Amino acid sequence: MTLRDYTVIGLMLLLGWSPAELTAAQLIATTYLDNDRVITNYVLDNPFLKVIVSPDKGGGIEKIAFKMTGITLTDGLSFTDQLYHHFSDNDRTIEEYESLEKSRFTVVKIDDKQNDKRVSLSVSSPGQSSVFKKLIVTKTYKLLEKECALFIEYQLSNTSSNSINAGFWVHTHLRTGGKNQAERNIIFTPTSSGISAITHPATNLIAEKYWIMDPPLDWKAFIGLESKAGAVVLMDYRCLSCFYDRYERNCYRSSCDWAFCQQIILPQQAWTTRMTLIPFTGLDHVDGVMNECFVYSLDCAPAGTNLSMAKVELGMAYRGPQRLSLNCKLWLRSPDNAPLCYPPPAHDPSATNTQALILQSTANFNAGATVHFSKSYRPPMPKPYDYTLELYGGTNLHGSITLPIIIGPVATNIVIKPLDPIKAGEPCLKPFKILSKDQNIIYRRIPDTNGDVSESP
């Protein structure tokens, strides 16, 4: 299809044709006037999502509509970015940045493969400063016909004859609702001491800005408090530097950002990183992601001090593509391999079992759907434990995760171990400057053509 074909389809859309009953993936171009300037947006559409990309606004996403729920997953322009680099200057370290939010990106590739059941759009722009003018930023957005997910790829291409140091800061307004559907959200962020859950807006909001340095896991999630719809974003963990959230008080407005580590990009070479946004419904919190396909919530510790009986509740949202029939097993294990001990009179001093199967069930998983499991079980004595969730397709292990939890009133903390202690690249220094107020770190916008420089406080 040509750009003219896409524009004709876009006019059909404006005249009332609706793609709500799409059974395949499509890409549509729409145009409108903005102060006598023609703006072209691109709509990527599949049975699950409708994504509006605006090349003229930093190549960002104006809207993500979760069609299964009628809820939007953005509250403003998202996936707009900053380039940054840092270097030593005598006894100081200087980190400079360039914003791409107002850059006009050019459409470099439209891929509408009906046979392959996918659509994608690639937009690119060179850096506008003297530092990054030889660096080409390309963003590719992709939808597949049978997957409830948005795939995003960023590529930084060095067109010069010298190496370029560059890192990337991603800015989003991801949350459910939007201006006409505002609702309170819970934002979930992995930290070394557990999963942080912040409700916004809230009268007891402690701070407006939250930094998570060196995140231990590769995802971030949000859920609408009333709708129970939300999404998780998966990132390339090896180059993930930090998370940053900003919450405006007394209104339904927030931002969710993350930074990728500075990389050394060799001459005529490129650096690529990928992200995946997986929407879901029917979960009230997020504990993790398995195999980049299943978003899960897990409640299985007994409440209070009543240890005679507990109830495990497991929710799993599946992105697709193919329909799966899987056997789910949930094991309780002692992390030190010690035998499980139960409160009297159930305790058997001669027992040597170091694990117990507390849930086993078979379920059918369909793209975009959430499956729930529930079962009561008899918990062991209060202490830290591990829960291991396994999914089997026949005798083949489809995936597994281990989640640390605490049973009973035990004075200890949950610790989440990093996926990989070795990171690729150097971390972004902006949070160190802001949090520690280190006078030896200078954070500033890259000087413009007349040499003006603005330093951050």
N, C-alpha and C positions, 0 to 999 in steps of 0.2 A: 504493500500500500504506500501511496505517496503522501506528502504533507497535505496536498489538496484533498485527498480522500479523508484524512483525519479531520480536516477543517469542516468538510461537509457533514461528517458524523457529529462534530461538535455543534453545528447549527441545528441538527435534528434534536440533539440533547436540549438545547436552549428552547426549542419549540415544543417540548413536552415529551419527547421520547425518553423512556426510562429504561436503564439497563438492570433494573432490580432483579430480573429473573434470569440473569446471565447464567449459562451453564459452562461457559468457557472463559478464557482470559482475553481482554480486549484493551486497546489503547486508543484514546480519543484526544484530539486537540481542540481547544476552545479559545476563542479570541474575544477581547473586549477593549474598550478605550479607557485610558486612564490619563486625564489631562491632555487629550489629543495624542496620546502615545498608544500605539497598538501593543497590547500585552497578550502573549500566547501562553496558556497553561496546558498541561498534559494530564489526562486522567487515566491512570492505570486501574483496571477493573477486573475482578474475578468474582466467583460466587460468594466470597467471604469479605473482601475489602474493596473500598474505592479510595484511591490515593491521588491527591491533586498536587502535582509538582509545578513549581514556578521557577523556570530558569532565570527570569528577570529579577528575582528576589533572592540572590545568593544561591540559586540552584536548590533551594530548600523545599520543604513540604508544607503546603498551606493547610491541608486537611487530610486526616485519615478517618474514614467512616467504617465502623465495624457493622457491616450490613446485617448480620445475624441478630443484632440487638437494637439497631437504629441509633446507636450511641457513637459520638465522635471520640477519638483518642488523642486529640490535640486541642489546645486552647490558644493557638497562636503559631506563627511561623516556626518551623522546627527543622533540625538538621541544617542549620546555618553555622558557620564555623570561623575559627581563627587559626592562622598559622603562627607558629612561634619558633624561636631558636634562642639559645643562650650561649654565652661565651665569657671567658675570663678577661678582665681589664685591670691589670695590676692586682690590688688586693680586693677587688670587687668582682662580683659575678653579675652580668647584665643579661636579663631576659627581655627580648623584644617580641612584639606581636603585631600581626596585621589582621584586621577583620575583613571577612569576605561577605558579610551579610548584605552589603549594598552592591556587590559585584553582579554584573549581568553575565550569566553563564550562557554558553552556546550549546545548542543541541548537536551532538556529534554522532549519535547513533540511535536509531529507532528499530527495535527488534520485535516484530509481531509474528511469531512463529506459530501459526495455528496447528501445524502438524506436530510440533513439539509441545503444544499446549502451554506456551509461556509468552509473556510480554515484558519488555524491559526498555528503559530509557536511560541514555547516558548524556550527561551535560558536563561541560568543562570550562575552566577559566584559568588564565595565567595569574600569578601573583601580581599585585599592582604596585608593590614597593620595589626599591632598588635591590633589596635583599632577595626577594622571591620572584622577580620578574622572569627568571628562567625556569620556574617551577610551574608545571601544569597540574591543576587540581581537577580530577575527573570523578564524578559521582554517578553511580549506576543504581537504579531502582528496578527491582524485578518482582513480578508476581507469577506464580504457577497456577494452572487451572485447578488442581486438586489439593492445594496446600493452603492452610489458614495461616499465612505468614507473609511478611514483607522482607525481602532480601535487599540489603544495602551494601555496596562496595565503594570504598574510597581508594583512589590511587593518586600518589604524588609522583610525577614524572620529571626527572632532571634532564633538561634539554641543553645544559651547558657542558663545557669541557672540564669543569671543576666539581668536586664533591660539594653537596649542600646539606647542611644540618637543618632538619625541620621536624617539628612536632605538630600535633593537631588537637584543637579544642572543639568539641561538638556541643552546640547549644540547642536545647529543645524546650518546648512547652508541652510535654507529654502529660496528659491527665484526661480522665473521662469527663465528658460534659461539653464544655464550650459555652459561648455566651448565652445560648438559648436553652441549654440543658445543664446548668451549673449544679454540681453536687459535690459533697465533701469526698475527698480522696484519702486513701492510705498509701503512703509511699514506702516501699520495702527496699532496704539496702543491706547487703551482706557486710558485716564488720568482723573483726577478729574475735569479738566477744558475743557473737550471735547475730541474728537478723534484726536490724533496726526497723521499727514501724512507726512512722510519723503521720498523724491524722491532721489534715488541713482542709479548711480553716478550723482552728480550735482556740478556745480562750486560754488554754494552758500551754500554748506554744512557747517553748523555752527560748528559742532563738529564731531569727529570720534566715540565717545562713548556716549550712551544715557542710563540713568537709569530711570525707572519708579518704584517708591516705592509704595508699597501697592496698586496695581491696583484696580480700582473700579469694573471692569467687568472681565469675565472669558475667554477672547479670545484675539487672536492676528492674524493679516491677512497680506497678501501681494498680489500684483497684478502686472503683467507685463504691462508696459506703452503702448506698441504697441499691444500685443496679447490680452489684456483684460482677460487673464486667471490668475488664482491664487488659493489661498487656505486660509482657516481659521483654526486655531487650537483652539479647546475648551479644557479647563483644569478644574481641580477640584478647584473651587474658594476658598473653606474654608481653604485649605492649601497652596494657592498660595502666595508667599512672594514678588517677584519682577520680573520685566522684565529688560533685558539688551541687547542692540543692539550695534554692532561694525561695522563700515563702513570703508573700505579701500578707500583712495582717488584715483581718476583717474583710477579706474578699476572696473570691475563687480564682486566684492567680498565683502561679508558681512556675519555676523553671527547673529543669533537670539536666545537668551537664556532666560531661566526663572528658578527660584528657588522655590522649595517647602519648607515650614517651617519645622524646626526640630521637630521630633516626639519622644515620649517616647514609645519604642517598648518593651513590656513585654516579659519575658522569654517564649520561645516556642510559641510565637505569631507572627503575621505578620501585616504589614501596607501596604495598597493597594491604589493606586491612578490611575486614568484613564484619557486618552486624546483621542480626536477624531479629525482627520484631514479631512476636507471637501473641496475638490477641486470644482472649479466653473469656468464658462466662461461667458462673456457678461456683467460684471460689471466694472465700472471705479473707484468705491470706495466702502468701506464697512462701514455701520453704526451700524451693530449689527447682532445677531443671535437669531432667535425665536425657542423655543422648541427644540433646538439642531438639528433642521432639515432644517431650512430656513435661508440662508444667504441673507441679504437684504441691498440695498442702497436706500436712500430716499432723494430727493431734492424737497422741496416744499415751500421755502421762496422766495418771489419776489426779483428780482435783483435790486440793486440800490435804488433809492428813488421813483420809479414809482410804486405806490401802487394801481393803478386802476385795474390791472389784474396780476395774477401769474399763474404759471404752475407747477403742481405736477408731478414728475416723480419717479416711484417706480420700482425697479428691485428686483426679488426674485429668488434665486437659491435653488433648492430642492435636498436633498441628497437621498431621497427615504425612504422606499422601494416601497410601493404600489402606484399605480396611484391614484391621488386625484383630485376631482373636488370641488373647494372651492370658496366661495363668499368672496371677499376682501372688507373690509370697512376701510376707513381712516377718522378719526374724528379730527377736530380742537377744542381744549378745552382751556379755560382760567384756569391756574393753581390755581388761587385764587377763582374760581367759580363765578367770576363776569360776568355779561352779556357781550356778544361780541359787540364791538362798531366798526362801519364802517365809513370811511371818507364820508363827505357830497358829493353829495346829498343823498347817499344811507342810511345814518344813520337814524334809527327809534328810537327816545328817549324812546318810550314805550316798546321796545323789551326786553325780559327777557331771551332769549336763551343763555345758557352758553356753548353750543357746536354747531358745524355745521358739517354735513356730506359732505366732499369735494370730495370723490371718492368712488364709489361702482361698482364692476365689478366681474364677475365670470370667472374663468380660470381653465384649466386642468394642473396639475403639474405632471411631469414625472421625475424619478430619473436621476440626472445629467443634467437636463435642466433648463434654466433660463426663467422666464416669466417677461414681462415688461408691466407696466401700465402708462398711461399719461392722464392728464386732466387739463384744465384751470379752475381757480376759482377766486372768488373775495375775496381778503384778508381783514382782519379787520385792525384796527389802529395799528401802530407800538408799540410793547411791546413783552415781552417773552410769549410764548405759549407752550402747549404740543400737540404733535400729537400722537394719539393712533391708532395703526394698529391692526385690528381684522380679523381673518380668521374663517369662518363658513363652516361647512359641514352640510348642511340642517339647522336645528335650533341649532345644537350643536356648541359651541365655541371651535374651534380647537386650538387656541392660540392667544395671544395678547401681544403687547409691547407698551410702552410709551416712546416717544423721545422728549426731550426738544429742542426747536428751538427759534430763535429770528426773528421777522418780522420787517423790516425797520431799519433805523439808530438809534438803541437804545444803549445807553452807559451802557451795562451790560454784564456779562459773563455767558456762559452756565456752569452749574454745574452738573456733573454726580454723582448720589448717589451710594454708594457701594451696591452690591447685598446683602451682609450680613456683618454687622460690627464686628461680632464675628469670629475670626480665630482659627483654630485648630493648635496648636503648636506654636513655637517661630520663629520669622523671621530670615532669613539669615543675618549675620552681615557684610559680605564682602562689600556691598555698603556703609554702614555707615563708615567703615574704609577708603574706597577710597574717598568718597565724602567729609567727614568732617575731614579727616586726624587725627582722634581721636587717640592720643597716648596711650590711655588706652585699645585699642583694638589691639590685635596681630593676624594677619592673616597669616597662614603658612601651608606648606605641612606637613602631618603627618611624624614624624621622621622615617627614614628607620632603617634597622636592626643594623647599626653601630652608630645610634644616631644622624646623621646629620639632621639639621633642616634648611629649607629655609624660611625666612620671606618675606612677600610681602612689597613693599615700602609703 
